[in-house]
Amino acid sequence: MSKVIEVKNLVKDYENFRALKGISFEVEEGEIFGLIGPNAAGKTTTLRIIATLIQPTNGEAKVFNYNVVKDPEKVREKISYLPEEAGAYKNLSGKEYLDFIARFYAKDKNEIKEILTRGLELAKLGEKITNKVSTYSKGMTRRLLIARALMAKPKLAILDEPTSGLDVIISREIREIIKNFAQQGTTVLLSSHNMLEVEFLCDRIALIDKGEIKEIGTPEQLKEEYNAKNIEDVFIKAVK
């Protein structure tokens, strides 16, 4: 398989604080790869660098062999990025919002319709898709945003805490959407502090803590290596 993401010795400083301390990892085509760790571990910083939103202090990150610093426009053509605290335009209906976003990706009216139709199917909001976003619950808004992130079939979807704060039912729906898109060829890089959830979602994971990657592997490999029942136990043992 070809490499979608290559991160080498990535360092990021914020004034006197070093958020990333020389991390390295690779993500292969078609994978769901998870960055797993507690809050302030460096997950969001890593995703934002790969999404070309901030620049590293040192090191290198490539997406489809394009350097995120030297070729940000080329990278942005390939990716979709969903921040943890993303929002939608509250004065629009859900359908109007998806239509608005679809026009950024589409080349003609037929493609707008195709992307919008896919977005509506992903959102699964029924008749409420015509209601204003301002009336949506957090779960409804998150489903709309996941639809926005995936409806144009990006080559790489970067999802920061995609199920954060959601109930069990909606979280499961979103996990299934992510899995289905990966099976259709979209590579997924996601972050999460919910280690038990991601254990069931990701093909491989990197355990990150205080700006350092402690371990990388499949959930089964890591559980076997650490003689642990779950990834939460692996993490606790790995950071000691």
Stockholm file with secondary structure:
# STOCKHOLM 1.0

chainA/1-240         MSKVIEVKNLVKDYENFRALKGISFEVEEGEIFGLIGPNAAGKTTTLRIIATLIQPTNGEAKVFNYNVVKDPEKVREKISYLPEEAGAYKNLSGKEYLDFIARFYAKDKNEIKEILTRGLELAKLGEKITNKVSTYSKGMTRRLLIARALMAKPKLAILDEPTSGLDVIISREIREIIKNFAQQGTTVLLSSHNMLEVEFLCDRIALIDKGEIKEIGTPEQLKEEYNAKNIEDVFIKAVK
#=GR chainA/1-240 SS CCEEEEEEEEEEEETTEEEEEEEEEEEETTCEEEEECCTTSSHHHHHHHHTTSSCCSEEEEEETTEETTTCHHHHHHHEEEECTTCCCCTTSBHHHHHHHHHHHHCSSHHHHHHHHHHHHHHHCCGGGGGSBGGGCCHHHHHHHHHHHHHTTCCSEEEEESTTTTCCHHHHHHHHHHHHHHHHTTCEEEEEESCHHHHHHHCSEEEEEETTEEEEEECHHHHHHHHTCSSHHHHHHHHTC
#=GC SS_cons         CCEEEEEEEEEEEETTEEEEEEEEEEEETTCEEEEECCTTSSHHHHHHHHTTSSCCSEEEEEETTEETTTCHHHHHHHEEEECTTCCCCTTSBHHHHHHHHHHHHCSSHHHHHHHHHHHHHHHCCGGGGGSBGGGCCHHHHHHHHHHHHHTTCCSEEEEESTTTTCCHHHHHHHHHHHHHHHHTTCEEEEEESCHHHHHHHCSEEEEEETTEEEEEECHHHHHHHHTCSSHHHHHHHHTC
//
